[in-house]
Amino acid sequence: MIPVEYYFVLSALLFFIGVFGFVTRRNLVAMLISVELVLNAVDINFAAFNRLLFPGELEGFFMTLFSIGVSAAESAVAIAIIINVYRNFHSDKVNSIENMKY
């Protein structure tokens, strides 16, 4: 069986890759993918902490399922916003949204 610490290391790695991708990218789709990486890191932490602290319980797994559902809804809304931005400005860069201020 895989030790729980490996899941924490994987989760931390995914989290920092997601934060780095969100900060450095200027493409809206790449930023959305980076946010999804951060949310997946949180899901792994929910499951790993549940396995570590409460091995016979399923609360962490239910929180993970709830979080996956919220992530799916968030992705659908974000993709709809990205499509509308692309239709209006013919670009998927963050700089094109600055025109919406005025």
MARTI-923497 format. One record per atom (N, C-alpha, C): y, z, x. Coordinates in steps of 0.2 Angstrom, whole numbers, plus 5000, padded with zeros to 4 digits. Layout:
! residues N
YZX...
END
This chain:
! residues 102
499450005004500050005000500650005004501149975002501849965006502250025005502450055011502850115010503550105007503750155003504350144999504950135004504950155010505550145014505650075016505150035016505249955016505649925011505549955005505849934999506649945000506750005002507450025003507849985009507449965014507749925019507849855016507349825012507449765009508049765004508149815000508649824996509349824999509349865005510049865009510149795012509649765014509749695017510049645012509749645006509949605000510649624998510849684998511449714996512049685001511949695007512449675012512449595013511949565012511949485012512349465006512249495000512649484994513349494995513549554998514249574999514549525004514249515009514549465014514649395011514149375007514249305004514749304999514849354995515449364990516149364994516149394999516849405003516949335006516449305009516649245013516649175010516349175004516249105001516849094996517049034995517649014991517348974985516748954985516448924980516148964974516348954968516248994962515449004961515048954962514348964961514049004967514248994973514049034978514149104977514749124975514949194973514549224968514349184963513949204958513249224960512949184965512349194968512349254972512949264975513049324979513049394975513349384969513349444965512649454962512249404961511549414958511149444964511249434970510949464976511049534976511649554974511849624974511449664968511449624963511149654957510349664958510049614961509349624963509249674968509649694972509649744977509649814973510049814968510049874963509449884960509149824957508449824954507949854958507949834964507449854969507449924970508149954971508250024971507950064965508150044959507850074953507150084954506750034955506050034955505750074961506050074967505850114973505950184972506550204969506650274968506250304963506050264958505650284952504950294955504750254960504050264963504050324968504650334971504650394976504750454972505150464967505350524964504850544958504750494954504350504948503750454948503250464952502650414952502350394946502250444941501950434935502350414929503050404930503450394925503650324926504050294920504250224920504950214919505350264919506050264918506450214923506250214929506550164934506450094932505850084930505650014928505949994922506050034917506450014911507150004913507450044917508150034919508149964923507649944927507649884930507649824925507249834920507149784915507849774911508149834910508849824906509349794911509349814917509749784922509649704923509049684923508849614923509149574917509149604911509349574905510149574905510449624908511249624908511349564913511049564919511149514924511049444921510549434917510549364914511049344909511349394905511849384901512549374905512649414910513149404915513149334918512549314920512549244923512749184918512449194912512649144907513349144906513749194905514449194904514849164910514549184916514949164922514849084923514249064921514148994922514548954917514648984911515048944906515848944908516049004911516749004914516748954920516248944924516348904930516348834927515948814922515948744919516648734916516948774913517648764910518148754916518148794921518548794926518448724930517848704930517748634933517948574929517948584922518148534918518948524918519248584919519948584919520348564925520048584931520348574937519948534942519348504940518948464944518748484951518648554951518548584957518148654955517748674960517348734959517548784964518148774967518448824972518848874969518848934972519248994969520048974969520248934974520948924975521248884969520748844965520948804959521148854953520848914953521048954948521748984948522048984954522649014955523148974951523048914949523448874944523448894937523048944935522948964929523449024928523849044933524349094932524949074928525149014929525748994925525648944920
END
